Amino acid sequence: MKKCLRHLSGIALLLALTVKVSAQITINQADMPTAGIKITMLQDSSGNLSPQNASASAQTWNYSTLVSSQTNTYVFLSPSATKYASHFTTANLADSLVYAPGYNYFSSTANSYSETGFVTTLYGYTAGVSLHPFFEQIPFPATYGTTDGGISNGDTLMAVNILVYDSARVKGSVFYSDTIDAFGAMTTPYGTDSVIRQKHYDDNIDSVFVHSTLSHMWSLYTTRVTKNYQYRWYAKGIPYYFALMQMNSTNTKDSLVQWFKGSTVGINEISHSVFTRVYPNPCKTEITFSCSSQEAKQITVFDITGRQLFTQEIKNGILTMNTSAYSTGMYFYRVSDISGNMLDRGKFIVQ
């Protein structure tokens, strides 16, 4: 009798856990990124997974066989820590993909998490684009059945020096639609959690106009139309996507899947390097790199947009760099061997 009761108790516990993991959840601002954290996502580009159909019943997504082919690290910080803060005064959060160019700026409120603009590199020139109205990523509270969508427009003017053109103007519009169309339990190599799934679609129309120094007139240089299909899974307490599936341009198969690996709180934990000491960190006018590896031959420094700022040979394992001309903010360094292969990397802050 006791054995049967124990067996029944085990079944009850299993059912309770299943209900807990599959229960509908509600995502709020507290489940979004905040300044001072670093998010690591792993990426599988094999393109052989299905997002499954929308459903009003609890779903199970088993992606435990995902194999990482790339690691992506996102750093979230206050816009004031970026040199473009004055262009995005409505933002209270910025992010950047480590070693990639550009920033994204966001407004994180109790009502929504929205992109307010971005900084990117266009034809070798840096451009900041503000979005009006904001490009809403997810409204709050978000649960099964929540929808949002709209039109967001961007416009920027920049000075260039290309043939007979002295100025360029970038105008863009994004038409988007989002639906929380499913909920349930998702398993990735990170683990299993209760999730909601957001089906996202956007249609982008970007046009570049150039100004001629000869005719003193504006003319259309190029127009690009792109369609973007994504599925985004959110979980409680994960300050980013639990997983994201990028679909191809016809929404018929996935092109890549990213899933949450972990987060680090406090970007003042600046360097996660293996054998490189960086001091003082934060610094003001000077910083020193001390490398214990005899193979270390070169230090390269990048700004947070991924632009290379400095490269110099290491002598006797020590390199001191003048940072007095650097703007306040975060910077990244890479340590390479004599062939240019990366041995170590980390980051530092200039105050």
C-alpha positions in Angstrom: 0.0 0.0 0.0 2.8 2.4 0.9 4.6 1.6 -2.3 1.4 2.5 -4.3 0.9 5.7 -2.4 4.6 6.6 -3.0 4.0 5.9 -6.7 0.9 8.0 -6.8 2.7 10.8 -5.0 5.4 10.7 -7.6 2.8 11.0 -10.4 1.2 13.9 -8.6 4.5 15.7 -8.3 5.3 15.2 -12.0 1.9 16.5 -12.9 2.4 19.5 -10.7 5.8 20.3 -12.2 4.3 19.9 -15.7 1.5 22.3 -15.0 3.9 24.8 -13.5 6.3 24.7 -16.5 3.4 24.9 -19.0 1.3 27.5 -17.3 0.7 30.8 -19.0 2.9 33.6 -17.8 2.8 37.4 -18.0 5.9 39.4 -19.1 6.5 42.8 -17.6 9.1 45.5 -17.5 10.9 43.6 -14.8 11.7 40.8 -17.3 13.5 43.2 -19.7 17.2 44.2 -19.7 18.6 46.9 -17.5 21.7 49.0 -17.6 24.7 47.3 -16.2 24.2 43.7 -17.5 25.8 41.6 -20.1 23.8 38.9 -21.9 25.3 35.9 -23.6 23.4 34.2 -26.4 24.4 31.1 -28.3 23.6 30.6 -32.0 22.7 27.6 -34.1 22.6 28.3 -37.9 21.8 24.8 -39.1 18.4 25.9 -40.3 16.5 22.6 -39.5 14.0 23.6 -36.8 10.4 24.6 -36.9 8.7 27.2 -34.8 5.5 25.1 -34.7 2.0 26.5 -35.3 0.1 29.0 -33.1 -2.1 27.4 -30.5 -4.5 28.3 -27.7 -3.3 25.1 -25.8 0.0 24.8 -24.0 2.8 23.8 -26.4 6.1 22.0 -25.9 9.2 23.2 -27.8 12.1 20.8 -27.4 15.2 22.4 -28.8 17.6 20.6 -26.5 19.7 19.4 -29.6 20.7 22.9 -30.6 24.4 23.1 -31.3 26.3 26.4 -30.9 28.2 27.7 -33.9 28.6 31.2 -32.5 28.5 33.2 -29.3 26.9 36.6 -29.2 27.4 39.0 -26.3 25.2 42.0 -25.7 26.1 44.8 -23.3 23.4 47.0 -21.9 24.3 50.4 -20.5 22.9 53.9 -19.8 22.7 56.1 -22.9 24.8 58.6 -21.1 27.7 56.2 -21.3 27.7 56.5 -25.1 28.9 59.5 -27.1 25.6 59.7 -29.0 23.4 60.2 -25.9 22.5 63.8 -26.9 20.8 62.4 -30.1 18.6 60.0 -28.1 17.3 62.0 -25.1 14.1 59.9 -24.9 16.0 56.6 -24.4 16.9 55.2 -20.9 18.8 52.2 -22.2 21.3 51.4 -24.9 22.8 48.1 -26.1 25.6 47.0 -28.3 26.7 43.6 -29.7 30.3 43.2 -28.7 32.8 43.6 -31.6 29.9 44.7 -33.9 29.3 48.3 -35.1 26.5 50.4 -33.8 24.1 51.0 -30.9 20.4 50.5 -30.4 18.6 52.8 -28.0 15.4 51.9 -26.1 12.7 53.2 -23.9 11.9 50.7 -21.2 8.7 51.7 -19.2 5.9 50.0 -17.4 3.9 50.1 -20.6 6.3 48.9 -23.2 9.9 48.1 -24.3 10.5 50.1 -27.5 13.4 51.0 -29.7 13.8 54.8 -30.0 16.7 54.8 -32.6 20.0 53.4 -33.5 23.5 54.3 -34.6 25.0 52.5 -37.6 27.7 52.8 -40.2 26.5 53.6 -43.8 29.0 53.7 -46.7 31.8 54.2 -44.1 30.0 57.1 -42.4 28.3 56.9 -38.9 24.7 57.8 -38.9 22.3 58.2 -36.0 18.6 57.5 -36.7 15.7 58.5 -34.4 12.5 56.6 -34.7 9.1 58.3 -34.5 6.8 56.9 -33.2 9.0 54.4 -31.3 9.4 50.9 -32.7 7.6 48.9 -30.0 9.2 45.5 -29.3 6.7 44.3 -26.7 3.8 45.9 -24.8 3.2 45.3 -21.1 1.7 43.3 -19.6 2.3 40.7 -22.3 0.6 37.3 -22.2 -1.2 35.0 -24.7 -3.3 37.0 -27.1 -1.4 40.3 -26.7 -1.0 42.2 -29.9 0.7 45.4 -31.1 1.9 47.0 -34.3 2.2 50.2 -36.2 4.5 52.3 -38.4 7.8 53.8 -37.2 9.7 56.3 -39.3 13.3 57.4 -39.2 15.2 60.3 -40.8 18.8 61.4 -40.5 21.1 63.9 -42.3 24.9 63.5 -42.5 27.8 65.1 -44.2 29.7 63.0 -46.7 32.4 63.3 -49.3 31.5 60.9 -52.1 32.4 62.1 -55.6 30.2 65.2 -56.2 28.0 64.6 -53.2 28.4 66.5 -49.9 25.4 65.3 -47.9 23.3 62.2 -47.6 19.9 61.7 -46.1 18.5 58.4 -44.9 14.8 58.0 -44.7 13.2 54.8 -43.5 9.8 53.3 -42.5 9.1 50.1 -40.7 5.7 48.5 -40.8 5.4 45.9 -38.0 2.9 43.5 -36.4 3.3 41.4 -33.3 1.1 38.7 -31.7 1.7 36.5 -28.6 0.4 33.5 -30.4 1.5 30.6 -28.2 2.6 29.6 -24.7 4.0 26.5 -23.0 7.3 25.0 -22.1 10.6 25.4 -24.0 13.8 23.4 -23.6 17.1 24.6 -24.9 20.6 23.5 -23.9 20.3 26.2 -21.1 17.3 24.4 -19.5 13.5 24.3 -19.5 11.2 27.2 -18.6 7.6 28.4 -19.0 7.5 30.8 -22.0 5.2 32.9 -24.2 5.9 33.2 -27.9 5.7 36.4 -29.9 5.3 36.1 -33.7 6.9 39.2 -35.2 6.9 40.6 -38.7 8.2 43.9 -40.1 8.5 45.4 -43.5 11.3 47.9 -43.9 11.6 50.5 -46.7 14.9 52.4 -46.5 15.9 55.1 -49.0 19.1 57.1 -49.3 19.1 60.5 -50.9 22.3 62.4 -51.9 22.9 66.2 -52.4 25.0 67.2 -55.4 27.5 70.1 -55.1 27.0 70.7 -58.9 23.2 70.8 -59.2 22.6 71.7 -55.5 19.7 69.3 -55.7 18.7 66.1 -53.9 18.3 62.8 -55.8 17.4 59.3 -54.8 20.5 57.2 -54.5 19.1 53.8 -53.5 16.1 52.1 -52.0 16.0 48.8 -50.1 13.0 46.8 -49.1 13.4 44.0 -46.6 11.0 41.7 -44.8 11.8 40.3 -41.4 10.1 37.4 -39.7 11.0 36.3 -36.2 9.6 34.2 -33.3 10.6 35.4 -29.9 10.2 33.4 -26.7 10.1 35.2 -23.3 10.5 33.7 -19.8 10.2 35.2 -16.4 13.4 36.4 -14.8 15.4 36.1 -18.1 16.4 39.7 -18.9 16.4 39.1 -22.6 14.9 36.6 -25.1 14.8 33.1 -23.8 15.2 32.1 -27.4 14.8 33.8 -30.8 14.2 32.2 -34.2 15.1 34.2 -37.3 13.1 33.0 -40.3 14.2 33.4 -44.0 12.7 36.2 -46.2 9.7 34.0 -47.2 9.0 32.7 -43.6 9.3 29.1 -44.8 12.3 27.9 -42.7 14.5 29.2 -40.0 17.9 30.8 -40.8 19.2 30.8 -37.3 18.2 30.3 -33.6 19.7 32.1 -30.7 19.1 31.0 -27.1 19.9 32.4 -23.7 23.1 31.2 -22.1 23.4 33.5 -19.1 23.9 37.0 -17.9 26.5 38.9 -15.9 25.2 41.7 -13.6 27.5 44.7 -13.2 29.6 45.8 -16.1 32.2 47.0 -13.6 33.3 43.4 -13.6 35.2 44.7 -16.6 37.7 42.1 -17.7 37.0 38.4 -18.1 40.3 37.9 -19.7 42.5 34.8 -19.0 46.0 36.2 -18.6 45.8 40.0 -19.1 45.7 42.5 -16.2 44.3 45.9 -17.1 44.9 48.8 -14.6 43.7 51.2 -13.5 40.2 50.3 -14.5 38.3 52.5 -14.8 41.0 54.9 -16.1 41.3 58.6 -16.9 44.4 59.5 -18.9 46.4 56.2 -19.0 45.8 52.5 -18.9 48.3 49.6 -18.8 48.0 46.1 -20.2 50.1 43.4 -18.5 50.1 40.0 -20.4 51.6 36.9 -18.8 51.5 34.9 -22.0 54.8 34.9 -24.0 52.8 34.5 -27.2 51.0 37.9 -26.7 52.5 40.3 -29.3 49.8 42.9 -30.0 47.0 44.9 -28.4 44.1 46.2 -30.4 41.4 48.6 -28.9 37.9 49.0 -30.2 35.1 51.4 -29.3 31.7 50.0 -28.4 30.6 50.3 -32.1 33.3 47.9 -33.1 35.5 50.6 -34.7 39.3 49.9 -34.3 41.0 52.8 -32.5 44.4 51.6 -31.6 46.9 48.8 -32.4 50.4 48.5 -30.9 53.1 45.9 -30.3 53.5 44.6 -26.7 57.1 44.7 -25.5 58.2 42.5 -22.5 54.5 41.8 -21.8 53.6 45.4 -20.9 51.9 48.1 -22.9 50.8 51.5 -21.6 48.3 53.5 -23.6 47.4 57.2 -23.4 43.6 57.5 -23.1 43.3 61.3 -22.5 41.8 61.8 -26.0 39.2 59.1 -25.5 35.6 60.0 -24.7 34.0 58.7 -21.5 32.6 55.2 -22.0 33.4 51.5 -22.5 36.1 50.2 -24.7 37.2 46.6 -25.7 40.6 45.2 -26.2 42.0 42.2 -28.0 45.3 40.5 -27.5 46.8 38.7 -30.5 49.8 36.6 -31.3 52.4 37.3 -34.0 50.1 35.9 -36.7 47.1 38.0 -35.6 45.2 35.1 -33.9 43.2 36.3 -30.9 44.6 35.0 -27.5 42.6 37.0 -25.0 40.1 39.9 -24.8 38.4 42.1 -22.3 37.1 45.6 -21.7 37.8 48.8 -19.8 36.1 52.1 -19.0 37.4 55.6 -19.5 36.1 58.1 -17.1 
